[in-house]
Amino acid sequence: MLELFDVTATADDRYVAPGMAKPLHDALFGGQAVAQSLWCAGLTVDAGLLPWSLHAYFERAGVAADPLDIAVERLDDDEHGALRSMRVYQGEREVFSMRARFRPAALSDTDTLADVPPVPGDDAVILEPLKNAMANVATTERYPELEPGFPWRPPQTFWGRTFDRLPDDPMVHACALAYMSDMGSGFSGIGDGHIPPGGPSLDHAVWFHQRVRADEWCWNDLQPIVNANARALYRGTITSHTGAVAITLMQEMSMRPNPTFWQTAQVQ
């Protein structure tokens, strides 16, 4: 995970972020673009500011192994925080765009805790790679379960954490959680042959609530909202093993039927 944030400044507010070193899929993982863009934006804000929210659009398919050219635009800076816009290119093609707000960390009068399943133990079985996303994230105890001989389905609920132990920098953990926020699908557990379990990401939004370590087990819970006009919208939360709600997310996916992919990608 940390290698993804080893970016190079090529000009003022312009960065090159590395591609996935060992991708499990040729296509660029959307969570990688989200995380690296958020990291580059964070390099342009004052110390003490942390991500508050982001809104992103996946514009064109990218290549997982190729670097990302990330241009950051400073839209606003004041005593309340900062607003940044990012445009991401591979070669001459713009593949992704995003805006992110940053705010100073503040104490709250109340802490919201959620119920989560029992935390995985030291003997937890790490599951098969989740396309290219799991090159950096370990997952276990997922639903739907993987069934040998049946088509592969993305998880709707799962425990996840980074393989790496991360430094204490809260920006690193926020970006790693942003990476994780694009994993899985809220429609995977429906089991309706007319509705695919997932599809290419179209747009994505994340709200950051509480600081949570991404290198400790986090509960990912994705729930469907609506599937219409070949697009599907789901909501989700990522919660710490202690019940602290770290982020809320919303994602819209393309849901055009693609039976060949889902029927042939079988669990061995």
Residue pairs with C-beta under 8 A, 6 or more apart in sequence:
1 136
1 137
1 162
1 163
1 164
1 166
1 176
1 179
1 214
2 164
2 166
2 172
3 18
3 21
4 17
4 18
4 20
4 32
4 35
4 36
4 39
4 136
4 179
5 17
5 35
5 36
5 39
5 172
5 175
6 18
7 15
7 16
7 17
7 18
7 36
7 39
7 40
7 43
7 70
8 15
8 16
9 15
9 43
10 16
10 69
13 44
13 71
13 72
13 73
13 74
14 69
14 70
14 71
14 72
15 40
15 43
15 69
15 70
15 72
16 67
16 68
16 69
16 70
17 36
17 39
17 40
17 67
17 68
17 70
18 67
19 28
19 63
19 64
19 65
19 66
19 67
19 68
20 28
20 29
20 32
20 64
20 65
20 132
20 135
21 135
22 135
23 29
23 64
23 65
23 132
23 135
24 129
24 131
24 132
24 134
24 135
25 64
25 131
25 132
26 63
26 64
26 65
27 61
27 62
27 63
27 64
27 132
28 61
28 62
28 63
28 64
28 66
28 90
28 95
28 132
29 64
29 131
29 132
29 133
29 182
30 56
30 58
30 96
30 182
30 201
30 204
31 133
31 178
31 179
31 180
31 181
31 182
31 183
32 64
32 132
32 179
33 56
33 58
33 62
33 68
33 88
33 95
33 96
33 98
34 54
34 56
34 98
34 178
34 179
34 181
34 182
34 204
34 206
35 175
35 176
35 178
35 179
36 68
36 70
36 88
36 175
37 56
37 68
37 70
37 86
37 88
37 96
37 98
37 100
38 51
38 54
38 98
38 100
38 174
38 175
38 178
39 171
39 175
40 70
40 72
40 86
41 72
41 84
41 86
41 100
41 102
42 49
42 51
42 102
42 171
42 175
43 72
44 72
44 74
44 82
44 84
45 77
45 81
45 82
45 84
45 102
46 77
46 82
48 104
48 105
49 81
49 82
49 102
49 103
49 104
50 102
50 103
50 104
50 105
50 170
50 171
50 174
50 208
50 211
51 100
51 101
51 102
51 171
51 174
51 175
51 178
51 206
51 208
52 81
52 100
52 101
52 102
52 103
52 207
52 208
53 100
53 101
53 205
53 206
53 207
53 208
54 98
54 99
54 100
54 101
54 178
54 204
54 205
54 206
55 98
55 99
55 100
55 203
55 204
55 205
56 96
56 97
56 98
56 99
56 203
56 204
56 205
57 96
57 97
57 98
57 202
57 203
57 204
58 95
58 96
58 200
58 201
58 202
58 203
58 204
59 94
59 95
59 96
59 97
60 93
60 94
60 95
61 95
61 200
62 68
62 90
62 95
62 96
63 90
64 132
66 90
66 91
67 90
68 88
68 89
68 90
68 95
68 96
69 88
69 89
69 90
70 86
70 87
70 88
70 89
71 86
71 87
71 88
71 89
72 84
72 85
72 86
73 84
73 85
73 86
73 87
74 82
74 84
75 83
75 84
75 85
75 99
76 82
76 83
77 83
80 103
81 101
81 102
81 103
81 104
82 101
82 102
83 99
83 100
83 101
83 102
84 99
84 100
84 101
84 102
85 97
85 98
85 99
86 96
86 97
86 98
86 99
86 100
87 94
87 96
87 97
88 94
88 95
88 96
88 97
88 98
89 95
105 170
105 211
111 210
111 244
112 209
112 210
112 244
112 245
113 242
113 243
113 244
113 245
114 237
114 239
114 243
114 244
114 245
115 243
116 219
116 239
116 240
116 241
116 243
117 141
117 159
117 219
119 159
119 217
119 241
120 140
120 141
120 159
120 217
124 140
124 141
124 159
125 140
126 138
126 139
126 140
127 139
127 140
127 142
127 146
127 158
128 134
128 146
128 267
129 135
130 137
130 139
130 154
130 155
130 183
130 184
133 179
133 182
133 183
134 183
136 162
136 163
136 164
136 179
137 160
137 161
137 162
137 163
137 179
137 180
137 183
138 160
138 161
138 162
138 163
139 155
139 158
139 159
139 160
139 183
140 158
140 159
141 158
141 159
142 155
142 156
142 157
142 158
142 159
143 155
143 156
143 157
143 158
143 189
144 153
144 155
144 156
144 188
144 189
144 191
146 152
146 153
146 267
147 267
148 267
148 268
149 266
149 267
150 266
150 267
151 262
151 263
151 264
151 265
151 266
151 267
152 262
152 265
152 266
152 267
153 185
153 188
153 197
153 198
153 262
154 183
154 184
154 185
154 188
154 197
154 198
155 183
155 184
155 185
155 188
155 220
155 222
156 184
156 185
156 186
156 187
156 188
156 189
156 221
156 222
156 223
157 184
157 219
157 220
157 221
157 222
158 183
158 184
158 220
159 217
159 218
159 219
159 220
160 180
160 183
160 217
160 218
160 220
160 238
161 214
161 215
161 216
161 217
161 218
162 176
162 214
162 215
164 215
165 215
166 172
166 173
166 176
166 213
166 214
166 215
170 211
172 214
173 211
173 212
173 213
173 214
173 215
174 208
174 211
176 214
176 215
177 208
177 212
177 214
177 218
177 238
177 246
177 247
178 206
178 247
180 214
180 218
180 220
180 238
181 204
181 206
181 236
181 238
181 247
181 249
181 251
182 201
182 204
182 251
183 220
184 198
184 220
184 222
184 236
185 197
185 198
185 199
185 222
185 234
185 253
186 222
186 223
186 224
186 225
186 232
186 234
186 235
186 236
186 251
187 195
187 196
187 197
187 198
187 224
187 227
187 232
187 234
187 253
187 255
188 197
188 198
188 222
190 197
190 224
194 257
195 227
195 232
195 255
196 255
196 256
196 257
196 258
196 259
196 262
197 262
198 253
199 232
199 253
199 254
199 255
199 256
199 258
200 253
200 254
201 251
201 252
201 253
201 254
202 231
202 252
202 253
202 254
203 251
203 252
204 249
204 250
204 251
204 252
205 249
205 250
205 251
206 247
206 248
206 249
207 247
207 248
207 249
208 246
208 247
209 245
209 246
209 247
209 248
210 240
210 244
210 245
210 246
211 246
212 218
212 238
212 239
212 240
212 244
212 246
213 240
216 240
216 241
217 241
218 238
218 239
218 240
218 241
218 246
219 238
219 239
219 240
219 241
220 236
220 237
220 238
221 236
221 237
221 238
221 239
222 234
222 235
222 236
223 234
223 235
223 236
224 232
224 233
224 234
225 233
225 234
225 235
226 232
226 233
227 233
227 255
230 254
230 255
230 256
231 252
231 253
231 254
231 255
232 252
232 253
232 255
233 250
233 251
233 252
233 253
234 250
234 251
234 253
235 248
235 249
235 250
236 248
236 249
236 250
236 251
237 245
237 246
237 247
237 248
237 249
238 245
238 246
238 247
238 249
239 245
239 246
240 246
